[in-house]
Amino acid sequence: MLTLRKSLPSTVEKIGYIEIRITGSKGNLDLSPDNYDIREIISILENAEGLLYPGDKKDRPTISYKIEEGSVRHIFKTSIQYIIGFNAIIAQINQVQNIDFLDLSTAQAFENIQNIAAKRNYAFTIRTSLNDTNSIEIDATTNFHRTEAIWADAEFYFYGKVTNAGGKDKANIHVLTEDLGSIRIQTPISFLEEYNDNLLYKTFGIRATGKQHSETGEIDTSSLKFVSMIDYHPKYDEQYLNNLIDKASNNWAQITDKDSWLREIRGNYES
């Protein structure tokens, strides 16, 4: 009797990791997980997400984490395709020796790590789990900061629904916009104190200043500061729309050979 067995495909998880290794000291003691403060761990956790996922983080894959000896090794596991992409980023940074080409959140993560290295005299080594991994060294002598000239001061107008307003020390307004999603704008406490009406869940225009990339046009949303608020009352004006239609109809009626006129307007567009 012949027995057929259906073999199930092996499910190999396609994951890899990045490693952020930190060497240094705490007083007379070499740095280790036993004397590495929880606030420092939180800082690295926040920056790791920026390194791996510069875009919308809402649908990103899971990132798992562990800390190991030697001196302190942060291990972040996630989808291998993001590890491959990050490995290419490391190679490009080593080649050009600057971070101006990076997406904003990735550049800010490298800047934050650079600031930690300078402040605490730590040395960072960042690498991946790939066999041919690239690696980058960041310490008090390196200078991984964005070029200031590329990020210029600019003025912006944002329109959207206010979803949050306030703050204990540094007040801000959260505005849900169509193009940028939810943005946070630093706002003087004095303005919020003097504003009599309820801001929440109402649509406003916000005039703000901030930094904008002079080449790509990208807005540094972390730099936004409130200037003024604009009442925004969009409404459908049927009479205005009908007047435009009538005006266009009258102009169109004056053209005798409409096909010839359209061909002349188009020029060689269809050729």
N, C-alpha and C positions, 0 to 999 in steps of 0.2 A: 504494500500500500504506500503510495507516494503522498507525503505530507508537504504542503506548501506553507512556508512561513513568510509573512510580510515583514520585511525589515524596516524599522523606523529610522529616518534620517537623524543623525546625531545633531544636537542643537548646541553648536559652539557659539558662545556669546562673543560677539565682535566688539570687545572692549579693549581699551588701553589705558594708560595713565600718564599724567605729568607729575614730575617730582620737583618740589621746591626745597632744596637743602640749604639750611642756614647754619653757618659756623660763626662763633663769636664767644663772648664771655659775659657772665654776670658777676661783676666784682672779680674775685679771685677764682671763681668757678667757671669751668668750661660750660658752654651752653648745652642743655640737654632737656628732654621732655619734663624732667622733674623740676626744673627751675624756670621753665618757659611759661609765662603768664597767660591766663585765659584770654585777656584782652588782645594779646599779640596773636593768638590763634584766631580770634574773631576777625581781626584785620586781614589775615591771610585768606581766610574763607571768603570774605567779601571780594577780595581782589581776584581770586581764582576764577570766579564766575565771569568777571570782566575779561580775563585772559582768554577763556575758552569760547564764550558766547557774546560777541560784541553787539549782536542784533537783538531782536525781540526775544526775551527770555521766557515768555509765557509757555511756549510749547517745547522748550529745550529738553533733551534727554536727562535722565537722572545722573547726578554727580555723587559718588560715594567718597568717603574720606577716612583716612587713618593717619596717625602720627607715629613715627618710629624713631629709634635711636640713630645717632650718627651724623652730626651732633643733634640737630632736629631735622627730621625729614617729613615733609608734608606730601602725602600721596593722594592724588585726586583721580579716580577712575571714572571713565565715561565712554561714550561711543567712539570707536576707533577712527571714524572719519574726521572727527574734530581734533583728535590727537595728531593725525596726519597733517591737517591744516595748520595746527599750532606749530608743528615741527618746521613747516615751511616758513612760518612767520619768524621763528628764531633765526633761521638761515638768512633771511632778508635783513633782519636787524644787524646781524654780524657783518653782512656785506656792506651796508650803507652807513652803519654806526649812528643811526638816529631813529626816532620813532614817529616822524612826521607823517609817514605814509599809512599809519595804522588807523583803524576806526577809533572813534573817540573813546569808548569805554575801555578798549584794549590799551590805548595809549595812556589813559589815566591810571590803569592798573599798574603798568610799568613805572609810571611816575611815582605812584604811592610806594611801591617796593623800593625804588631808588631813594625816596625820602626816609624810609625806615632804615635802610643801609647807612645813610649819612648820619642820622640821628643817634643810632645805637651802635655804630661801628660794626655792623654785621656784614658778612659776605654771603651773598645768595648765589646758588648755582641752580639753574632751571633747565631741565631736560625732559625727554619723553621716554616711554617704554619701547620705542622702536629700536630695532637692532642697529640701524644707521642713524641714530638720533643726533640732532644738533644740540648744542648747549650754549647757554649764555651766562656770563659772570656779571654780577652787579654788586658793587661795594662802594665804600666812601669815596673812592677815587674816580668812579665812572660818572657819567652825566647823561642819563637817559631821561631827558625832558623835551617836550615839544618846543620847536622854535617859536618864540613869541611873535615874530613878524608875520607868521602864517595865520595866527589867530588875531583878527582885527576887531576893534570895538564896532558894534553895530546897533541899530535900533530896529525893533520888531513890533508888529501888531499881531496879536493872537486873538482868535475868536472861539469861544466855547463855553461849556457849562462849568461853573465853579462847583467842585465836589468837596472841597475842604478849605478851611481858612483859619489861621491862628498859629499858635506855637508859644511855648513858655518863654524862651529866650530869643530865638530867631524866628520871627513870624514869617509865614509864607501863605500863598494862595495856590491851590491845585486846580488846574484848568484842564478839562477834557476836550482836546481839539481833534478835528477830523484828520489832519495830516500827521501830527506828531504823537497822537495819543495823549496820555496824561502828562502834563508838565508842571513843574513846581517853580514858582516865581517868588523870590525873596521880596517881602513886603514890609514897609515900616509899620511897627505896632501902632503908631499914632494914627495912621490911616484907618486901620481896622477899628480903633477906639472911637473915631469920629464918624464912621459910616453908620448911619442910623438904620438903614433897611437890612433885612436878612439877605446875605449874598448866596447862600447855599442853593444849589440846583437851579440857579437862574443863569441865563446866557448873557455874557458881557464881552466887550472888546477890551483887551489889556494892552497898553503901550508899555514896552519894556526895553531895557538895554541888555547887552550881553556880548559874548564872543562868537564870531563866525569865521569859519575857515575861508581864507581868501581865494582858494583854488576850487574847492569842491562845493562851497556854500553850506556845508554842514554847520548846524547850530550847536554850540556847547550849552546844553540845557541846564547844566549845573551852575552856569554863570549868570542866569537871568535875574534881573533886578527890576522891580516895579517902578514905573514912572507915573502913570495915570490910568484911570479907568474910563472906558467909553461906553455910554449906553448903547445897546445894540438891540434894535427892534425890527428884525426882518419881517416883512409882511407881503402878501400877495396883493398887488395893486392892479385890479382887473381893468380899470379905466385907462391907466397908463399903458398897459399891454395892448389894449384895443386901439389906442391912438397910434402906437408904433406900427401895428398891422395895417391900419388905414393908410398911413404915410407910405409904407413900403408898397402897398397895392397901387396907389396913385402913381408912384415912380415907375413901377413895373409896367403899368398900362401905357406909358408914353413910349415904350420900346416896341417898334413895329415887328422887327425880325428878331425874336428872342433867341432862336438857335444860333444865328450868326453872331449875336452879341455875346453869348456864352462862349462860343469858340474863340472870339477875339480876346475875351478876358482870360481864358485858360492858356492862350498862346500855344507853346509847344509842350505843355504839360503831359498830354496824352500820347505824344509821338515817341 
